[in-house]
Each structure stands twice: as structure tokens, then as C-alpha cells.
């Protein structure tokens, strides 16, 4: 009798869109996710895999779709882990990675939500969906918050590239401020900071993402101290990284890419990230399909 096909292999070896429930035992089985995927007909197991982190709307299916043109053009496998509102209702659960419990105390490090994308990628490899040794990571808006905090707290050995776009605010690279303003009080050490500074992370900042009163823009005192809007806060984060690296006598390998003509637009920023990674060029807002109303 033929053994049943691995559910991940069954879902993501098929051409086109797919979705499969996912429960992460290391984090919390009571907080299920959905993995939204897209595999073009031209994809092969050795082709790149892009893990996409959605915004505050928990719209992983939309973000998966934003990457379909690039998937078709470059033969990419797209996987968008979707943290639904039912299990991950607030910023504490998704953006802030379930690092702290309801009393504000650190949960065990292995249970932080930031470890989920690496475990998903490892499961894809184990299922034979991909033979790629490392993945690309992209996150926009709330997904950019999730993405840079993942980079701040997790090993990078499973990643070949990481790009974040337009986060509302940043966790600063310091152990002197408590999480999520900084990285203090959650069990991280100097080695974690050095690893973060060393990784060639790309920060995409739309030069039209300059709203100061948007309902989705974090407005706590810690966030406002980073700048009046997302574009300014991206530059502040890079400056903080460079200052932290200079104090340690090491390089900050991050790169900030201002993107002309684009505001808070997940679709356009996805196209920009894809072109930077797979074509080595910065495309225009028009080529990125910029929309009048951005998508968080």
C-alpha cells in the first residue's frame, strides 16, 4: 500500500494557489495558522522560496497574491504564514511575537512566534517541497515589525536574504531598553545583537509613507521618539544600528533603500523587494504598480 502523501507536499507541490492549516507545537497549539502558498508551473525544488509576512489585516492570502507576478517571472515558491485574528488578535500576539505573557513576563524563548517561519521552512524541506538550503524573508507593515524582530531574536542560518518594508515602529538594537522598545529583559545577550548587526538586512522605506495621524501608525511615546512617521522611523532605525555597531567596533551591514513615490503599499513594496532580490535593480513606483490606497 502506498503511504499517504505528506500534507505539505500535497498542498505545495501542486501548481497555483494553495492553503493548508498549520499548528505550531513549539509556540502554541491553541493559536492555529494558515499557510497560503503559490507554486508556478515553472518552479523546481531547487528554486528560491520566499516566506512572506502579512500586515495588520492578517491578509496572508493577499500578500501571497502580491508575489504571484514575481513567482511566475522567477520560478519562486511563495509561502505566507497567516496569523489569523482569532488566534492572534493583537499586536502583542503577532507584531510582538508572543514574547511576553499576559503579565508582561518573558515566555520561553523556543515558544516565541518568531521561530515559526523557520520551522515552516524546515517542514517544507523535510516534506521534499524544496531542496533549497535557505529561504528569503519579506515582511511589510506589521509584517515588517514581525520580520525585524525575528531577525533580532532568532538564528539566521536558514535565511539567505531578509527585507522589511514600512514597519510602524522598531525594536531598537539595545539591551538597555525593555522589549519591545529594545531587546532587554527577554534573555538576549550581546551575541544576539552582534548577529543582528552583521546580517545584510534590507529596510525598504516608501518616501510617501509620511502620514502622522493614521490609525494604524503606532503612537506610543516610544514609537513617537523614533520619528513622526514611518519614513523617518526607518532612517532612525538605521542610525541606531550604525551607532550600536560603532560602539562595538563592528560593521552594521544593514541597507536602507528609500523608495520614491510609494507610500504604505504592501503590493508595491512586494514588487520592489522581488526586483531587488532577483533582478538586482530598484524599480519605479509605476513599475511596482503603486496604488492610490495602500494595503497594510
C-alpha positions, -999 to +999 in steps of 0.1 A: +000+000+000+013+035-009+019+056+022-002+088+023+014+119+009+028+144+034+001+172+036+027+199+029+040+181-001+004+175-013-005+212-009+026+229-021+037+205-049+006+214-068+006+243-093-012+275-084-027+288-051-030+266-021-037+268+016-032+244+045-039+247+083-008+248+104-004+244+142+030+252+157+035+230+188+066+248+199+047+281+201+011+274+210-012+247+195-042+268+206-032+295+181-036+280+146-022+295+114-029+290+077-001+286+053-011+303+020+011+292-009+017+297-046+037+275-069+042+284-106+043+257-132+080+265-137+090+260-101+116+233-093+125+222-058+159+239-061+143+273-069+141+301-043+115+301-015+100+334-003+084+335+032+060+365+033+048+381+065+015+400+061+003+432+077-021+440+104-051+429+084-039+393+088-043+390+050-017+364+041-038+354+011-034+389-003+003+390+004+007+357-013-011+371-043+011+402-043+041+379-050+024+359-078+039+381-107+074+376-093+068+339-087+058+334-123+087+355-136+114+339-114+100+305-106+096+312-069+077+292-043+057+317-021+046+308+014+027+333+035+022+321+071-011+338+082-017+347+118-055+350+119-073+374+141-090+346+161-057+332+175-035+363+171-058+392+178-035+419+190+000+434+182+013+416+213+005+383+196+016+389+161+038+420+157+055+414+191+058+377+186+041+364+218+074+370+235+057+382+267+028+366+286-003+383+299+016+395+330+044+410+309+069+383+317+090+366+290+077+333+277+103+305+270+124+316+240+116+285+220+079+294+222+081+328+206+062+332+174+093+345+156+105+309+154+075+298+133+088+308+098+120+288+103+100+258+114+077+261+085+107+262+061+123+232+078+090+213+074+089+222+037+124+208+033+115+176+053+085+171+030+106+174-001+088+205-013+121+224-015+157+214-016+168+250-011+191+252+019+179+288+028+149+310+023+141+346+016+121+365+042+099+395+034+076+414+057+056+446+053+039+469+078+030+447+108+049+420+090+079+443+088+076+447+126+075+409+129+103+405+104+129+427+120+121+414+155+125+379+141+159+390+128+167+405+162+158+373+182+163+342+160+192+324+143+198+334+107+212+301+094+180+293+075+180+327+056+198+338+025+181+373+025+157+394+046+139+425+036+114+445+057+092+473+045+075+502+062+072+490+098+052+513+121+080+513+146+111+494+155+126+474+184+159+492+188+192+472+188+200+477+225+198+456+256+193+487+278+156+491+269+129+466+277+112+447+248+096+457+225+112+492+227+146+474+229+158+439+233+163+440+271+147+418+297+139+388+275+171+368+279+190+380+248+228+387+250+255+406+233+260+378+208+224+382+196+230+419+189+262+412+170+244+386+149+217+411+141+241+439+131+261+416+109+232+403+088+228+422+055+191+431+062+174+455+037+150+481+050+126+494+024+111+528+032+085+544+010+092+581+007+054+588+006+048+568+038+047+600+058+012+601+074+015+612+110-021+606+122-030+573+106-050+550+128-025+521+121+006+542+130+019+533+165+017+564+186+031+554+220+058+577+234+085+551+225+072+550+189+070+588+186+105+591+198+116+573+167+101+599+143+068+614+133+061+588+105+073+555+091+097+570+066+115+589+094+115+559+117+132+538+091+161+563+090+162+564+128+164+526+130+194+526+106+211+553+126+205+533+158+220+502+142+251+521+130+256+537+164+253+503+181+278+488+157+303+518+161+302+514+199+313+478+194+338+484+167+319+462+142+301+469+109+264+474+106+256+455+074+220+468+071+210+487+040+182+513+039+166+517+004+143+548+001+116+540-025+104+570-044+067+575-050+055+547-028+036+550+005+021+524+027+015+499+000+022+462+005+016+452-031+041+478-045+067+470-018+065+433-026+073+441-063+102+463-052+116+436-029+113+410-057+131+432-082+159+439-058+164+403-049+160+386-083+168+413-108+193+434-089+175+467-096+153+493-079+121+496-099+099+527-102+067+533-084+049+530-117+065+496-125+057+484-090+020+491-097+017+517-069-019+523-058-037+554-046-048+535-015-021+514+001-025+479+015-013+473+051 
